[in-house]
């Protein structure tokens, strides 16, 4: 599968809820269990079917919420993702990354790499967006 980067920098292609990664009941049960274990998110396995924020509205899991400040900002600015923004990293993005970064710090090198890569790494937006900014220039363009 090709790399799919959400507007906030999450890696949809690696996310256990992404539709192509959650095709079986076992995939959805495993994904929901991982989110519960590492992020304390309670999501019913049946809801683990996300098309991502780049897809048509109303497809699958409701992510991001309609009032997601990051998604709204990127769309309003006609950007592909936050890496292209001259205000990177802004307050909204930092707020989004704070929770994930706490989980990264808590579990990096403390759980099997396979679990880290499956349940935590897809949401390391700072790393993903930082690589994009480095690749295309300091202002993301």
Secondary structure, 3 states (H helix, E strand, C coil): CCCCECCCCCEHHHCCCEHHHCCCHHHHHHHHHHHHHHHCCCCCHHHCCECCCCCCCCCECCCCCCCCHHHHHHHHCCCCCHHHCCCCCCHHHHHHHHHHHHHHHHHCCCCCHHHHHHHCHHHCHHHHHHHHHHHHCCCCC
